[in-house]
Amino acid sequence: MLDGILDSVPEGAVLTLFPPCLPSGKKLGFTIDNGKLHNVSLGQGQEVVAENALDVAAEKGHWVILQGTRQGGEGCAGAKPQSWLQNIHLVARWLSTLDKKLERFSTGSHHDYRVLISAEPAPSPEAHIIPQGILENAIKITNEPPTGMYANLHKALDLFTQDTLETCTKEIEFKCILFALCYFHAVVAERRKFGAQGWNRSYPFNNGDLTISISVLYNYLEANAKVRPSPSCVPSLGPSLPFPRPLSPRQTLTAATLPKVPWDDLRYLFGEIMYGGHITDDWDRRLCRTYLAEYVRAEMLEGEILLAPGFQIPPNLDYKGYHEYIDENLPPESPYLYGLHPNAEIGFLTVTSEKLFRTVLEMQPKETDSGAGTGVSREEKVKAVLDEILEKIPETFNMAEIMAKASEKTPYVVVAFQECERMNILTNEMRRSLKELNLGLKTYIQFTTHMVGWGGTSWERMKRGLGLTGSASVPIAPAPCPCDPQGELTITTDMEDLSMALFYDTVPETWMARAYPSMMGLAAWYADLLLRIRELEAWTTDFALPTTVWLAGFFNPQSFLTAIMQSMARKNEWPLDKMCLSVEVTKKSREDMTAPPREGSYVYGLFMEGARWDTQTGVIAEARLKELTPAMPVIFIKAIPVDRTETKNIYECPVYKTRIRGPTYVWTFNLKTKEKAAKWILAAVALLLQV
């Protein structure tokens, strides 16, 4: 990074793009020593300060850093409490002014003048806000985080020194927990590469989380080395504050019984506040707590804890010894280091490959004329897909007729009504948008025969020939021709987006907004849609509950699961808020079922990720290699009172609609296990409705 700054010239800025790994302020220490650094934190009216700094720097040869600051940076055991935050997106309106300033100072400025701008990479092309002038003239630098457990663990340990290890009077306890926290930090940082199987959502864990956690650890160990009352006696006191009054007899007794290491307190602070402060998903919070429960406990002091298979907590070593211990004993990189099954790496590499191929495909020229390649033009391919979908799409459900069939509006009947209404909304939008695009394509195909001298025959060239620019809907009136008798043609952004989706075999966004979460391509998604429609048609014939219910076939699976509880609540006059679902995994497949149960429902179509279901023993078992999402047998679901819930040898398994997890959460199924639940939590075991 420093080489890029030194090699730059005053004519352009240095634009640094930072992923979640934040660079240390130490890297720029030499500029602070020179006394010629203007460090401006953007936002909250600091634009004027930044402009003044640019004026001074251009004249006197100073350096200007336009960034933001963040609480909780590197700050422990001698480290400087400074970190960077990509903040330029907070001053989007000011960026045009910045662009003009940089352009004005590109000539005639001091030869030592430099400008550094920190920015966050845009998540999509539409989100770009940095002016083109800055992007073209600036030197772009990115600070990528280390990859792999080896690099992450060494980097975590590099945040401290030998002096850090010797600061605490409880040296053995401090060193053990510090090393465990370094490993924990490396795990949570690197686990994100496994996508949704790593974390349901993305979190900006940074070095400050670790250094502050070590500060808290030091304070608590030092505090517990002295005679102190329990936190419940003086809740307003911090762990390092002196006592304002003498200890009472009760407090003295409590202090005498305090543990040498407050394990529960430390785990809570690390998992719920320091690292947990970033976490917004309940299942991710459970994962974080489980890691700490496995890594930070009393058994570690006897060396009885394995941080990973074959990797124990190291003995009492010095700073250099810990680095050597990592070099000699850390197992090779694998998902096992994170508590995951090797299949997680297969899934991760598959997703990475798919993204790569998708990007390459989208980079291909959009203008494909007839005769190029296969001889089929882009528009002809889109027209073929469009015709096939329109031909197969069924008619909408007649809601008045369907409602007339129902003699009683039971919870299941209400669910059927809701599903039919949602399906009508989706199919109506599909039919409307496809017919609109069909008219546009017909006009285009006819119009190309009259485009002599207009520069080509593709959709994009036609727009240029007609004078259409930009992304807005633009009606134009060219000279009348046989293909356009009214002399008017409108090409909208939605029509272009739909055409692109049909060409690339992706589900259009306007359809997804009215549909259900799915990761399928367009062809598979449409086949799945037709299956859902057939299921609804069969169900609404007489509203008899099917023998087995395809849970994934619902727009809103939660509504059907709630209907199971509502039906049982009405039948037995139980309060709904005192009920829950009982899940029993059978040994049968869908074909083996001949009749629905007297209460509850049989459901099918679920898949397990991260493990498998052993039908012989009736418990969760280790996944087989390369078997990423094995299908589950039929599951019997019924409603029971909460006080009858089984809690022994149970894994609370989240159910998601798709592999992206996170926002697609549906329910929690209690599944039987012989292993500790922690094993399946770390392995991110979940049930999926669609793979």
C-alpha positions in Angstrom: 0.0 0.0 0.0 2.8 2.4 0.9 4.5 1.7 -2.4 1.3 2.8 -4.2 1.2 6.0 -2.3 4.8 6.9 -2.9 4.6 6.0 -6.6 1.5 8.1 -7.1 1.6 11.6 -8.4 -0.3 14.8 -7.3 -2.5 14.6 -10.4 -4.6 11.7 -9.0 -5.7 10.5 -5.6 -5.1 7.1 -4.1 -8.4 5.3 -3.7 -8.3 2.5 -1.1 -11.0 -0.1 -1.2 -11.3 -2.0 2.1 -13.1 -5.2 2.7 -14.1 -6.1 6.3 -10.4 -6.5 7.2 -9.4 -3.0 8.3 -5.7 -1.8 7.9 -3.9 -0.6 10.9 -3.0 3.1 11.4 0.6 2.0 12.1 1.0 1.6 8.3 0.9 5.4 8.0 2.9 6.2 11.0 5.7 7.9 9.0 3.3 10.6 7.8 2.3 11.4 11.4 6.0 11.7 12.3 6.5 14.1 9.4 3.8 16.4 10.8 2.2 16.9 7.4 -0.9 14.7 7.7 -4.5 15.9 7.6 -6.7 13.1 8.8 -10.4 14.0 8.1 -13.3 11.8 9.2 -16.1 12.3 6.7 -19.7 12.8 7.8 -21.4 15.1 10.3 -20.5 18.3 8.5 -16.8 17.6 8.0 -16.9 18.4 4.3 -15.7 22.0 4.9 -12.8 20.8 7.0 -11.8 18.4 4.2 -11.9 21.2 1.6 -9.7 23.4 3.7 -7.3 20.5 4.3 -7.1 20.0 0.5 -6.3 23.7 -0.1 -3.5 23.6 2.5 -2.1 20.3 1.3 -2.0 21.3 -2.3 0.0 24.4 -1.5 2.4 23.0 1.1 2.8 19.4 0.0 0.9 17.7 2.8 -1.0 14.5 2.8 -4.8 14.3 3.2 -6.6 11.2 4.3 -10.4 11.3 3.8 -11.8 8.5 6.0 -14.0 7.9 9.0 -13.2 6.7 12.5 -14.8 4.0 14.5 -15.0 3.1 18.2 -13.5 -0.2 19.0 -10.4 0.0 16.9 -7.0 -1.5 17.8 -6.5 -0.6 21.4 -4.9 -2.9 23.9 -1.6 -3.6 25.4 0.2 -0.7 23.7 -1.6 -0.8 20.4 -2.8 2.5 19.0 -6.6 2.9 19.4 -7.1 3.8 15.7 -8.9 2.0 12.8 -10.4 2.9 9.5 -14.0 2.9 8.4 -15.0 3.1 4.7 -17.2 6.2 5.1 -17.2 8.0 1.8 -20.7 6.7 1.0 -22.0 9.0 3.7 -21.1 12.1 1.8 -22.5 11.2 -1.7 -23.7 14.7 -2.4 -20.3 16.2 -1.7 -18.4 13.9 -4.1 -18.9 16.1 -7.1 -17.3 19.0 -5.2 -14.4 16.7 -4.3 -14.0 15.7 -7.9 -13.7 19.3 -9.0 -11.2 20.1 -6.2 -9.0 17.2 -7.2 -9.2 18.2 -10.9 -8.2 21.8 -10.0 -5.3 20.7 -7.9 -4.1 18.1 -10.5 -1.8 20.8 -12.0 0.4 23.3 -10.3 0.3 21.6 -6.9 3.3 20.8 -4.6 5.1 17.6 -5.8 4.6 16.0 -2.3 0.9 16.6 -2.2 -1.1 13.4 -1.9 -4.8 12.5 -1.2 -5.9 9.2 0.1 -9.6 8.2 0.1 -11.1 5.2 1.8 -14.2 3.7 0.2 -16.3 0.6 0.4 -16.7 -1.4 -2.8 -20.2 -1.0 -4.3 -22.4 -4.1 -3.9 -23.8 -3.6 -7.4 -23.2 -1.5 -10.5 -26.3 0.6 -9.7 -24.8 1.5 -6.3 -21.7 3.2 -7.7 -21.5 6.8 -6.4 -17.9 7.8 -6.8 -17.5 10.2 -9.8 -15.9 8.8 -12.9 -13.2 11.3 -12.8 -11.9 10.1 -9.4 -12.2 6.5 -10.5 -10.2 7.0 -13.7 -7.4 9.2 -12.3 -6.9 7.6 -8.9 -4.6 4.7 -8.1 -6.9 1.9 -6.7 -5.5 -0.2 -3.8 -7.3 -2.9 -1.8 -6.2 -4.4 1.5 -7.4 -8.0 1.3 -7.8 -9.9 4.6 -5.6 -13.0 5.1 -7.0 -16.3 3.9 -6.8 -19.6 5.8 -6.6 -20.4 9.4 -2.8 -20.3 9.4 -2.5 -16.7 8.3 -5.5 -15.6 10.4 -4.2 -17.1 13.6 -0.7 -15.7 13.1 -2.2 -12.3 12.4 -4.3 -12.4 15.5 -1.3 -13.3 17.6 0.7 -10.5 16.0 -1.6 -7.9 17.6 0.2 -8.6 20.9 3.7 -8.8 22.2 5.8 -10.6 24.8 5.0 -7.7 27.1 1.3 -8.4 26.7 1.7 -12.0 27.8 3.6 -10.9 31.0 1.2 -8.1 32.1 -1.3 -10.3 34.1 -0.5 -11.8 37.5 -2.5 -14.9 36.5 -0.1 -15.7 33.7 -1.1 -19.2 32.9 -4.9 -18.4 32.8 -4.3 -15.3 30.8 -2.1 -17.0 28.2 -4.4 -19.9 27.7 -7.5 -17.7 27.3 -5.6 -15.3 25.1 -4.5 -18.0 22.7 -8.0 -19.5 22.7 -9.5 -16.1 21.8 -6.9 -15.7 19.0 -8.1 -19.0 17.6 -11.7 -18.0 18.1 -11.1 -14.7 16.3 -9.4 -16.5 13.4 -12.4 -18.9 13.1 -15.1 -16.3 13.1 -13.2 -14.2 10.6 -12.4 -17.0 8.1 -15.7 -18.8 8.5 -17.4 -16.2 6.4 -15.8 -17.8 3.3 -18.3 -20.7 3.6 -21.1 -18.4 2.8 -24.5 -19.1 4.5 -23.2 -22.3 6.0 -20.5 -20.2 7.7 -22.7 -17.3 8.9 -26.3 -16.5 8.0 -25.3 -12.9 7.5 -22.1 -11.0 7.0 -20.5 -9.3 10.0 -17.6 -6.8 10.1 -15.5 -8.6 12.8 -12.2 -6.7 13.1 -9.0 -6.7 15.1 -10.5 -4.2 17.6 -12.9 -6.9 18.8 -10.0 -9.1 19.8 -7.8 -6.5 21.4 -10.7 -5.1 23.5 -11.7 -8.6 24.5 -8.1 -9.2 25.8 -8.3 -5.9 27.7 -11.5 -7.1 29.4 -9.9 -10.5 30.1 -6.9 -8.7 31.8 -9.2 -6.6 33.9 -11.4 -9.5 35.1 -8.4 -11.7 35.9 -6.7 -9.0 37.8 -9.9 -8.1 39.6 -10.6 -11.7 40.7 -7.0 -12.0 41.9 -8.0 -9.7 44.8 -10.8 -10.0 47.4 -13.9 -8.5 45.7 -17.6 -8.7 46.2 -19.8 -10.4 43.5 -21.1 -8.2 40.7 -24.6 -8.6 42.1 -23.5 -6.8 45.3 -22.2 -3.7 43.5 -23.7 -3.7 40.0 -22.6 -0.1 39.2 -18.9 -0.9 39.6 -16.6 -1.8 36.7 -14.3 -4.7 37.1 -11.2 -2.5 37.5 -12.7 0.2 39.8 -11.7 0.4 43.5 -14.4 -0.2 46.2 -16.0 2.9 47.6 -16.7 1.4 51.0 -15.5 -1.5 53.3 -16.8 -5.0 52.6 -19.8 -6.2 54.6 -19.7 -9.7 56.1 -21.9 -11.0 53.4 -19.8 -9.5 50.7 -16.6 -10.9 52.3 -18.2 -14.4 52.2 -19.2 -14.0 48.6 -15.8 -12.8 47.6 -14.1 -15.8 49.3 -16.2 -18.1 47.1 -15.6 -16.3 43.8 -14.0 -18.6 41.1 -10.4 -17.8 40.2 -11.6 -17.3 36.6 -15.1 -15.9 36.0 -15.7 -18.2 33.0 -19.4 -17.4 32.6 -18.9 -13.7 32.8 -16.1 -13.8 30.3 -18.0 -15.9 27.8 -21.0 -13.5 28.1 -18.9 -10.4 27.5 -17.0 -11.9 24.5 -20.0 -13.6 22.9 -22.8 -11.1 23.6 -21.1 -7.8 23.7 -17.6 -7.7 22.0 -18.3 -10.0 19.1 -22.0 -10.4 19.7 -22.5 -6.7 19.2 -22.0 -7.2 15.5 -24.4 -10.2 15.3 -28.0 -9.6 14.3 -29.2 -13.2 13.6 -30.3 -15.4 16.5 -28.8 -18.5 15.0 -25.4 -16.8 14.4 -25.5 -15.7 18.0 -26.0 -19.3 19.1 -23.1 -20.3 17.0 -20.9 -17.6 18.6 -21.9 -18.7 22.1 -21.2 -22.3 21.2 -17.7 -21.6 20.0 -16.8 -19.8 23.2 -18.4 -22.5 25.3 -16.1 -25.0 23.5 -12.9 -22.9 23.6 -13.1 -20.9 26.8 -13.7 -23.2 29.8 -11.9 -24.5 32.9 -10.6 -27.7 31.3 -8.3 -25.6 29.1 -6.0 -25.0 32.0 -5.2 -28.7 32.1 -4.6 -28.9 28.3 -7.7 -31.1 27.8 -9.3 -29.0 25.1 -8.9 -29.6 21.4 -9.4 -26.3 19.4 -9.5 -28.5 16.3 -8.9 -32.2 15.6 -5.3 -32.8 16.6 -4.7 -29.2 17.8 -4.6 -28.7 21.6 -4.3 -25.6 23.6 -0.5 -25.0 23.8 1.4 -25.1 27.1 2.8 -22.1 28.9 5.1 -20.6 26.2 6.6 -17.2 25.4 5.5 -15.1 22.4 7.9 -16.7 19.9 7.0 -20.1 21.2 3.3 -19.6 20.4 4.1 -18.7 16.8 6.4 -21.8 16.5 3.6 -24.0 18.1 1.3 -22.8 15.3 3.8 -23.6 12.6 4.5 -27.1 13.9 1.1 -28.3 15.2 -1.7 -26.5 13.3 -3.3 -29.1 11.0 -3.6 -28.4 7.2 -6.4 -26.1 6.1 -9.8 -27.9 6.1 -13.4 -27.2 7.2 -12.6 -29.4 10.3 -10.7 -26.4 11.7 -14.0 -24.6 12.0 -16.2 -27.4 13.2 -17.6 -27.9 9.7 -17.9 -31.0 7.5 -15.6 -31.3 4.4 -18.8 -31.0 2.3 -18.9 -27.4 3.3 -15.8 -26.7 1.2 -17.4 -28.5 -1.8 -20.4 -26.2 -1.5 -18.2 -23.1 -1.1 -16.1 -24.0 -4.2 -19.2 -24.8 -6.2 -20.8 -21.4 -5.4 -17.5 -19.6 -6.2 -17.3 -21.4 -9.6 -21.0 -20.5 -10.4 -20.4 -16.9 -9.6 -17.3 -16.9 -11.8 -19.1 -18.4 -14.8 -22.0 -16.1 -14.3 -19.8 -13.1 -14.3 -18.0 -14.3 -17.5 -21.3 -14.9 -19.1 -22.6 -11.4 -18.2 -19.4 -9.9 -19.6 -20.2 -11.3 -23.1 -21.2 -8.7 -25.7 -24.9 -8.0 -25.5 -25.3 -7.4 -29.2 -25.6 -10.7 -31.0 -26.8 -10.6 -34.6 -28.2 -13.5 -36.6 -25.5 -15.7 -38.1 -23.1 -15.2 -35.2 -22.1 -18.4 -33.4 -25.1 -20.7 -33.5 -26.9 -18.6 -36.0 -29.7 -17.7 -33.5 -29.9 -14.1 -32.5 -30.3 -13.0 -29.0 -33.9 -11.7 -29.6 -34.9 -15.0 -31.3 -33.7 -17.0 -28.3 -35.6 -14.7 -26.0 -38.7 -15.1 -28.2 -38.4 -18.9 -28.1 -38.2 -19.0 -24.3 -41.1 -16.4 -24.0 -43.4 -18.5 -26.2 -42.7 -21.7 -24.3 -43.5 -20.1 -21.0 -46.7 -18.4 -22.3 -47.8 -21.7 -23.8 -47.5 -23.7 -20.6 -48.7 -21.1 -18.0 -52.1 -22.2 -16.6 -55.1 -20.0 -16.1 -55.5 -18.2 -12.8 -57.5 -19.8 -10.0 -61.2 -18.8 -9.9 -61.4 -17.6 -6.3 -65.2 -17.3 -6.2 -65.6 -20.8 -7.5 -63.0 -22.2 -5.1 -64.5 -20.4 -2.0 -67.9 -21.8 -2.9 -66.6 -25.3 -2.7 -65.5 -24.9 1.0 -68.3 -25.8 3.4 -66.2 -24.7 6.4 -63.3 -22.3 6.7 -60.9 -24.5 8.7 -57.3 -23.3 9.2 -56.2 -25.5 6.3 -58.8 -24.1 4.0 -57.8 -20.6 4.8 -54.2 -21.5 3.9 -55.3 -22.9 0.6 -57.2 -19.6 -0.2 -54.1 -17.6 0.6 -51.8 -19.7 -1.5 -54.2 -19.5 -4.5 -54.4 -15.7 -4.2 -50.6 -15.4 -4.1 -50.3 -17.7 -7.1 -52.8 -15.6 -9.0 -50.8 -12.5 -8.3 -47.6 -14.1 -9.6 -49.1 -15.7 -12.7 -50.9 -12.5 -13.6 -47.7 -10.5 -13.5 -45.9 -13.2 -15.5 -48.6 -13.2 -18.2 -48.7 -9.4 -18.3 -45.0 -8.8 -18.6 -44.5 -11.6 -21.1 -47.3 -10.4 -23.4 -45.8 -6.9 -23.2 -42.4 -8.1 -24.1 -43.8 -10.3 -26.8 -45.3 -7.2 -28.5 -42.0 -5.5 -28.3 -40.1 -8.4 -29.8 -42.6 -8.7 -32.6 -42.2 -5.0 -33.4 -38.5 -5.4 -33.2 -38.3 -8.4 -35.5 -40.5 -6.7 -38.1 -38.7 -3.4 -37.7 -35.3 -4.8 -38.4 -36.3 -5.3 -42.0 -36.8 -1.5 -42.3 -33.5 -0.5 -40.6 -31.4 0.0 -43.7 -28.6 2.4 -42.8 -29.5 2.5 -39.1 -26.3 0.7 -38.0 -27.3 -2.8 -37.3 -30.1 -5.2 -36.2 -29.7 -5.8 -32.5 -31.9 -4.5 -29.8 -29.3 -2.1 -28.5 -28.5 -0.8 -32.0 -32.2 -0.4 -32.7 -32.4 1.8 -29.6 -29.5 3.9 -30.8 -31.0 4.2 -34.3 -34.3 5.4 -32.8 -32.5 7.8 -30.5 -33.3 6.1 -27.3 -30.8 6.7 -24.5 -30.7 6.1 -20.8 -32.7 3.7 -18.8 -36.1 5.5 -18.6 -39.1 4.5 -20.6 -39.0 6.7 -23.8 -41.9 6.7 -26.3 -40.7 7.9 -29.7 -42.5 8.5 -32.9 -40.4 7.5 -36.0 -41.7 7.8 -39.5 -44.6 5.4 -40.0 -43.8 2.0 -41.4 -45.7 -1.3 -41.9 -44.4 -2.8 -38.6 -45.5 0.2 -36.6 -48.8 1.5 -38.1 -49.4 4.0 -35.3 -45.9 5.4 -35.5 -45.2 4.8 -31.8 -42.8 2.4 -30.1 -42.0 2.2 -26.3 -39.0 0.3 -24.9 -39.1 0.2 -21.2 -36.5 -0.7 -18.6 -38.7 -3.5 -17.3 -38.9 -5.0 -20.8 -35.1 -4.9 -21.1 -34.6 -6.5 -17.7 -37.1 -9.2 -18.5 -35.4 -9.9 -21.9 -32.0 -10.1 -20.1 -33.4 -12.6 -17.6 -34.9 -14.8 -20.2 -31.6 -14.8 -22.2 -29.5 -15.6 -19.1 -31.9 -18.2 -17.7 -32.5 -16.2 -14.5 -35.8 -15.4 -12.8 -36.8 -11.8 -13.5 -36.8 -9.5 -10.4 -40.4 -8.5 -11.0 -41.5 -12.1 -10.7 -39.3 -12.8 -7.7 -40.8 -9.9 -5.9 -44.2 -11.6 -6.1 -42.9 -15.2 -5.7 -41.1 -17.3 -3.1 -37.4 -17.3 -2.4 -35.5 -19.5 -4.8 -32.0 -20.0 -6.1 -33.0 -22.0 -9.2 -32.4 -21.0 -12.8 -35.4 -19.9 -14.8 -36.1 -23.3 -16.5 -36.0 -25.2 -13.2 -37.9 -22.5 -11.4 -40.7 -22.6 -14.0 -40.9 -26.4 -13.8 -41.1 -26.0 -10.0 -43.9 -23.4 -10.3 -46.0 -25.7 -12.4 -45.7 -28.4 -9.8 -46.9 -26.0 -7.1 -49.9 -25.1 -9.3 -50.8 -28.8 -9.7 -50.5 -29.4 -6.0 -52.9 -26.4 -5.3 -55.3 -27.6 -8.0 -55.5 -31.1 -6.4 -55.9 -29.7 -2.9 -58.7 -27.2 -3.8 -60.7 -29.9 -5.6 -62.3 -31.0 -2.3 -60.1 -29.4 0.3 -59.2 -32.8 1.8 -55.8 -32.6 3.4 -53.3 -34.6 1.2 -51.8 -37.8 2.5 -48.4 -36.1 2.5 -48.0 -32.4 2.1 -45.2 -30.8 0.1 -44.0 -28.2 2.6 -41.7 -26.5 0.1 -44.7 -25.9 -2.2 -46.1 -23.1 -0.1 -45.4 -19.4 -0.6 -45.6 -19.2 3.2 -44.8 -22.5 4.9 -45.2 -20.9 8.3 -49.0 -20.5 7.6 -49.4 -24.2 7.1 -47.4 -25.1 10.3 -49.4 -22.6 12.2 -52.6 -24.1 10.9 -51.6 -27.4 12.4 -51.5 -25.8 15.8 -54.7 -23.9 15.3 -56.6 -27.1 14.3 -55.4 -28.9 17.4 -56.1 -25.9 19.6 -59.7 -25.7 18.4 -60.2 -29.4 18.8 -58.9 -29.6 22.3 -59.6 -26.0 23.4 -55.9 -25.4 24.2 -54.5 -21.9 24.3 -52.5 -21.3 21.1 -49.6 -19.5 22.9 -49.1 -22.6 25.1 -48.5 -24.9 22.2 -45.6 -25.9 20.0 -44.9 -28.4 17.2 -43.7 -31.9 17.8 -41.6 -33.4 15.0 -41.1 -37.1 14.4 -39.0 -38.3 11.5 -40.4 -41.5 10.1 -38.6 -44.3 8.3 -40.9 -44.1 5.3 -40.8 -42.2 2.0 -43.7 -40.4 0.4 -44.7 -43.5 -1.7 -45.1 -45.6 1.5 -47.8 -43.3 2.9 -51.4 -44.4 2.2 -53.5 -42.1 4.4 -53.1 -38.8 6.3 -52.8 -38.9 10.1 -55.8 -38.4 12.4 -54.1 -35.2 13.7 -51.3 -33.1 12.4 -49.7 -33.8 9.0 -47.1 -35.8 7.1 -44.7 -33.5 5.2 -42.0 -34.3 2.7 -39.6 -32.5 0.5 -37.0 -31.4 3.1 -33.2 -31.8 2.8 -30.5 -31.8 5.5 -27.3 -29.7 5.0 -24.2 -30.3 7.2 -25.2 -33.8 8.3 -27.7 -36.6 7.4 -30.5 -38.4 9.0 -29.8 -42.1 9.9 -33.1 -43.9 9.4 -31.8 -47.0 11.2 -31.0 -45.3 14.5 -33.4 -42.4 14.1 -30.9 -39.7 14.9 -28.7 -37.1 13.2 -25.5 -38.6 11.9 -22.2 -37.5 10.2 -22.7 -36.6 6.6 -21.3 -38.8 3.8 -18.6 -37.2 1.7 -19.9 -35.5 -1.4 -23.5 -36.0 -0.3 -24.3 -32.3 0.3 -28.0 -32.2 0.9 -29.5 -35.7 1.5 -33.3 -35.9 1.4 -35.2 -36.4 4.6 -37.8 -39.2 5.1 -41.4 -38.2 5.6 -41.8 -36.1 8.8 -44.8 -36.3 11.0 -45.7 -33.0 12.6 -48.4 -32.4 15.2 -49.1 -29.8 17.9 -48.6 -30.5 21.6 -48.6 -28.4 24.8 -45.3 -26.7 25.5 -44.8 -28.6 28.8 -44.7 -31.9 26.9 -41.7 -30.8 24.8 -38.8 -33.2 24.8 -35.5 -31.5 25.7 -33.1 -34.4 26.3 -30.8 -35.4 23.5 -32.3 -32.8 21.2 -30.8 -30.6 18.5 -32.8 -27.5 17.7 -32.6 -27.5 14.0 -33.5 -24.4 12.0 -35.5 -24.8 8.8 -34.9 -22.5 5.9 -36.5 -22.1 2.5 -33.3 -22.0 0.5 -29.5 -22.4 1.0 -29.1 -18.7 1.4 -30.6 -19.2 4.9 -30.8 -15.9 6.9 -34.0 -14.2 5.8 -35.6 -17.4 4.6 -36.0 -18.9 8.1 -39.2 -20.9 8.5 -39.3 -22.8 11.8 -37.3 -24.8 14.4 -37.6 -28.6 14.4 -36.3 -30.5 17.4 -34.4 -33.5 16.1 -33.0 -36.4 18.1 -29.2 -36.8 18.4 -26.8 -39.0 20.3 -24.0 -36.5 19.9 -23.7 -33.2 21.7 -25.8 -30.5 20.2 -22.7 -28.3 20.0 -21.3 -30.5 17.2 -24.2 -29.9 14.9 -24.3 -26.2 15.8 -20.7 -25.7 14.7 -21.4 -27.8 11.6 -24.3 -25.5 10.7 -26.7 -28.4 10.4 -30.1 -27.2 9.0 -33.1 -28.4 7.1 -33.8 -26.8 3.7 -37.0 -26.8 1.7 -35.3 -26.2 -1.6 -31.8 -27.1 -2.9 
